[in-house]
Amino acid sequence: MPDLANLSIKSARDALQKKEFSARELAQASLDVIKEKDKDVHAFLEVFDDVLAQADEADKKITKGENLPLLGIPVAIKDNILVDGKSATAGSKILEGFISSYDSTAVKKLKDAGAIILGRTNMDEFAMGSSTESSAYGVTKNPHDLSRVPGGSSGGSAAALGAGFVLGSYGSDTGGSIRQPAAFCGTVGLKPTYGRVSRFGLIALASSLDQIGPFARTVSDAEILYDAIRGQDILDSTTISDETYPKEKKFSKIIGIPRTFVESEGVDESVKKNFEKAVEKFKSLGYEIKDIELPHIQHSLAAYYIIMPAEASSNLARFDGVKYGLHKDGSDVIEDYFKTRGQGFGKETRRRIILGTYVLSSGYYDEYYGSALRMKELITDELKEAFKKIDLILTPTTPTPAFKIGEKISNPLAMYLEDIFTVPANIAGLPCISLSSGFDGVLPLGIELTAGLGREDNLFIAGKEFLGE
């Protein structure tokens, strides 16, 4: 039986081609460890009933000599990415009973690449959260310490990989929802350039910020998973081509550090020490480290928590109990609507819808939403200018290690501050990768590299060197 704990996607693909084990045996190994351990972790909301049938199809293709990039590889999908004929709830009761009638573009590409889709993973409701505690279907736990959160909102996908249930997984990242749980669970997490991966079939949170991306054990595996789903899509007009952002600047191994930002109040001492060790490691690998000034980046979090709720309040207006999902009867149509949304949405989702509706209201639109959009433009221009002189920006991924379950759920501001280092990349649409960089006791810590638009190649080069791949 394959040893999942010691396999990468690359090594598993080699073994499958050499017939050292079959795709069915690999899938069964995943199913066995999920059955044994996921009752404690709760990474999955559903393990699909056709997993072994998918594996048998993969074995037939391998026997025919086909060599697709993910042929026979078991992966997990976040519960807001649609799979034809399968449930998708986005972690919310309001979509209870909804069955997708089509594949998202990302899932279609995964199927075309030969991947075995094991099931859908738990998440914060509608991707609103940094801990996977706001799911309507229970809390996911960190596989390194079951008393702590796995991060969010893609905590189920990160925990599934961190616990050794799969060889790769996918999440969505609106303000750090891939990178933050990757850091907490000790994996690699990639947020691609905005538009590099189609959002068709992704249940939207904030359309100008959302992006699908992979979790992996290695940077090489993250690159394989990314290549499988990237590309233009006629069904998503925001997707871009390889030529959209020309690679005018050669990689020169120069890393910029916004010191004032990195040393923000609230950053844990263990995170600071780990970060400095990472800086020294990059120096030893021949990288030039420069301190840089990014005066507007400190306002990223404030701008994000106006733009994101505003877009969320608009996107979530479609969930009204009429077309799909939960429906509650009232005395008339309006009361049906109020009851359905009141009982279907959780506390955090209702909070953000109300906030978003407020900042979009006629009396406050320009004061709040308009100001946030102007700040977004300033931050984007500032970062674009910085990348003319450097290749990468280095920060910690999170200000703290994984925190205790329940520790911050009743304090929204403390929870929102967990996104301080991750939101700038979403504000500016930049590609970003979180790398496992050490431990605080048993708790993983991560560092984050950000590159210029369309420069995922720089992230992969530096990431592989840092992790010694």
N, C-alpha and C positions, 0 to 999 in steps of 0.2 A: 504494500500500500504506500502511495506517495507520502513523503514527510513534508506537509504543508509549511511547517515552521521554518524550514531551511530551503524553501524554493523561492526563486524570483520568477517573474513572467518569462524572462529570457531563458533561464535554466529549465523551466517547465516546458517551454516550447521545444527546446532542443531534445529533452527527454521524450516528449510525445512523438517527435519525428523519428527518433531512434527506436521507438516502440518499447522503451524501458517500462512504461506503464501506459494505460489507455486513458482517453478523456473521461470515460465512464468511471474508472478507478479514481481519477483526480476529483471528479465531481462528487463521488461517494465519500471521499475523504473529507471534503468540505461539509457535506451534509452530516457526517458523523460527528465532527467537532462542534458544529452548530447545535446539534441535538444534545450534546454533552454539556456545553458551556453557555449557550446563549440564554438559558433560563436565568442565569445570574447577571449577564451583561445587558440583555434586551437590546441588541443592535438591530434585529430584524422585526419588522411588523408582519411580514409574510415571506415564507420560503415557497417559491413556486412549485407546483405539482408536476411540472414537465421538465424538471432539471435533468433527469437521467435520459429522457427522450432527446433533449438537446445534445447531451453528451454522446449518445449513440450516433446522431447525425454527424457530429464532429469526427467521430472515429471512422465513419464511412468516407468522409472527405480526406482524412489523413491516409487511409488505405488507397484511395485513388491518386495519391501523390500531391494533393493540394497543400499549400503552405501559406495560409493566410496569417496576418500578423498576430491575431488573438485566437487562432483556431484551438478550441478545447480548453481555453482559460476561463475559470469561474470568476465572475465579477458581481458586485452588488450595486444597486441603483437607489439613489435617494428617492423618497416617496413623493417628490414633486416632479419627477421626470416620467412622462407617460410611456407605458408599454401596452401595446395592442392586446385587448382582451383581459387585462389585469386591473385590479383596483389601484386607485391613486387617491390618497386623501390629503396630501400635504400636511399630515399630522393633525388634521382638524376633523371634528365631528360634522362640520357642515358639508363635507364631501363624503360622508359615510354612505357606502353602497354604490358610489360612482365607479363605473367600469369604463376604461378608455376604449374608444373605437378606432384608435390608430396609434402608430408608433411615433414618438418624438424623433426628430432627425438624428439626435445623438444615439438613440437606441437602434434606429435603423442601420446606422453606420456600424454600430457594435455587432449587430447580427451579420452584416455583410463581411465584417472582419473575422467572424467565426467565434465570437465570445459566447460563453454560456452564462446566461443571466440568472443568477441564483434566486434573487428576490429583492424586495423593496425594504429600505432601511428607515429607521426612526429619525425624526427631525423635529425641531421646534416648529410650532404651528405656523404654517405659511412662511417658514424660514425666518421667523421673528424671534431671535434670541441668540444667546452666546453660550448655552449650556445644555441644550436638548432637554430642558425641564418643562418647557411649555407645551410639549406634545400632549394631545388629548388621549394618547394611548400609553401613557406611562413614561417614566424616566429611563434613559439609557445611562449606563454606568461606565466609568473609565476602566478598561481592562487591567491597567497597572495598579489601580487602587479602587475597589468597588464602592468606597465611601465618597468618591469624588466624581465630578462631572467629566464627560469626554470632550466638552466644548460644544459649540453649536454655530450655526443651526444644523450643519451636516454631521452631527455627533454620531449617528448610527452608522454612517459609512466609514467614518474614521475608526470607530470602535470595532467594527467588523474586520477591518484590516489589522488594527492593532492587536486584536485577540487571536489572529491567525485563522479566521474563518474563510477568507478569500485571498486571492493574490493581487487584487486591485479593486478599486471601487470608485464611484463617481458621486459628486455632490454639486451644489450650486453655491456661488460666492457673491453676495450682494455688498457686504462690508467686511468680509474676513471669514465667511462661513465655511470655507475649505481650509484656509491656512491656520486659523486659531485651533480647531479640533485636531488638525495634523500635528501641531506643536504639543497639545495636551496628550495625544495618544502615541507620540513617538514615530510618526510617519512623515513622508514627503507629501506636500500638498501644493498643487499648482493652480493659480488663477490666471488663465490666458488673457491676452489683450482683448478688450471689448470688441466683439464682432468676429473673433477668430473661430468661435464655436456657435452654431445655430442655437437660438432659444426657442425654435418651433417645438411645441410639445413640452415646454417647461412651464409649470404653473407659476405665473409671474408674481413677484413681490414688488420690485421697483425696476421697471423695464430699462431705464438708462444705466442701471448699475449691475443687474444680474449677469452672471456668466457661469456656464457649466465647466467643470474641470475635474481632474483625477486626484485620487489618493494612491500612493504607491510605496513600496518598501525601499526602492532605489530611485535615483534621478533617471537612470536609463529606462526603468519601467514606466516612470511618469511620462517620459518622452514617447514611449510606445503607445501608452493610453491616450495621450494628447493627439498624436498623429492619426489615431484611429477615428477621431470624431471631428477634427478641425476641417475648415473649408467653407466656401461660399454655399449658400442655400437659397434657392429661388423662393422658398417659403418664409424666409426671414430677410427683409430688406436691409437690416443693419449688419449683416455679415460682410466680411471683407476678404480680399484676395491676398496672396503673398506679395503682390506688387503695390498694395495700398500704402504701405510704409516702407520706402526704399531703405536698404541697409547701407547708408552712406558712410557711416563711421565704422572703421575696423575695431575689433575687440583689442583693447590695449591694457587690460588688467588693472584699471583704475576704479577704486571703490570710494564712494563718497559717504561720509557719516554726518548726519545732521545732529551734532552733539547736544544742542539745547533741547531738541525734541526727544532724543534718546534718554536724556536725564530728567524727563518730566516727573513731576510729583506723583507718587503712587507706584513707581516701578520698584518691584521687589529686589532686595539686595542679591538674592541668588540669581536673578535674571541678569542684573548688571554684571556680576562676576562671570557668568557664563558668556555674556556678550563680549566682554574684553578678551576672554580666552579665544573666542571665535575670530576676533580681530587679529590677534597674534598668529593664529593659524593661517589666516589668509596672507599675512605678511611673510610667513615662512614658505608659502607657496609661490612667492614672487609677485604678489599684488601690491600696488601702491595705494596707501590709505590717505585720503584727504578729508579734512573737516570742511563741511560746507554749510552755508546759511540758507535756510528755507523759511523765511519769516512768516509766510502765510499757512504753512502746513499745520501749525498748531490749531488752526480753525477748522480743519477737515472734519473733526467729529461733530462740531456744532452744525456745520453745513449739511453733513450727511443725515443727521437726525431731524432735519427739516425736509430735505429732498426725498428721502426714503419714505417717511410716513405719508407725504403728499401723494407720491405715486402709488403707494399701497392703498390709500383710501379710494383712489380711482380704480385701480385694478380689482380690488375686492368687492366693488359695487355689484359685480356680476353674480355674486353668490347670494341669491335671493330666495332659494327654495322653489323656484318655478321650473327651471329647466332640468336641473340635476341635483343629486345629493339630498341632504336633509330637508324635510318639509314639516312645518308645524302649523296646525290649523288654528286660526283665530276666528273672530266674529265677522271679519271682512278681509279683503285682499291686503290692505295696509297692515292690519294686525297680524296676518299670516307672515308678512315680511318682517315685522318687528320681532315676533316670537322666534322665527327661524334664525335670524341673525343674532338675536340676544342669547339663544340657547346653543346655537351652533358654533359661534366664535368664542374662544377663550379670553381670559382677562387681558393678556398682553396684546393680543390681536385687536381687541376692542379699544385698548388704550391708544394704539398707534393709528387706528382708523380715525378716532376722535381728534387726535393731534393733527393728523394730515388734513382732515376736513377743516379744522380751525385755521391752519396756515394758508389754505387755499381760499378761504372766505373773502368776500369782497372788501371788507374793511382792513384785512391784514395781509392780503396776497403780496403786495409789493414790499411791505415792511419785513416779512419773514421769507416767503418763498422766493421772491425776486432778489432779495439780498443774498440768500443762499446760492442762487444760480450765479450771481456776480462773483461770490467768493469761490465757487467751483471753477470759474474761468480764470481767476487769479492764481489759484493753486495749480491748475493745469499748465498755464503759461510758465509759472515758476519752475515746475518740474521739467518741462520741455527744454527750458533754457539750461537747467543743470546738466541734462544728458548730452549737451554739446561738449562738455568738458570731462565727463566721467562716463563709465560704462554701466555701473551698478550703484544702487543705494543700499546700505546695510543698516538694519535695525533689529531689535528683538522682534519676535512675532507677537508676543503677548507681554503685558506688564507683570504678570504673575504666573506661577505654575497653576496646574488644575486646582480649582477650589472645591470645598466640600459641597455636596449636594444640599441644597436649602440655604446655603450661606448668603447668597446674593439675590435669590428669587424675589424677595420682598423689598429689595432696594434697586429700582430700575436704573438709577444714575450710576451706581457702582457696577451694575451689569454692563451698561453701555460703555463705560470706560475701558472694558476689556478689549474694545475694538480700536483703541487709540492709534496703534501702529499699522493696522490693516486697512482702515478706510481710505487713506490717501490714494492707494492704487485704484480703488473703485471709482473715486471721484474723478480721477484723470484717465481712467480706462487702461491703465498700464498693466503689463504682465508681471507676476509676482510669484515667488516660490518660498515655501517654508521648509527648512531643513532641520532635522533632528540634530541637536548640537551638544547634548549632555543631559545630566540628570540632577535634580534636587532630591536626594534620597532615591526613592523609587519613581519619582515623578519626572517624566520627560520634559525637556526644555527645547525651544526652537529659536532659530534665527531666520530672518526674512530678507531675501534679496529682491529688489525691484529693478526692472530694466526699462529702457525706452520702448515706445510703441512698436509692436511687431518684433521685438528682440528677445523672444523666448530662447533663441539660440545662445545668447549670452548667459541666461539663467542656467541652461543645461551644461554649458562649459564649466562655469564656476561651481555649480552644484556638484558635478561629478568629481571635480578636483578636491573640493572640500570634504566629501564623503569617501574619497579614495577609491572611486570606481574605475 
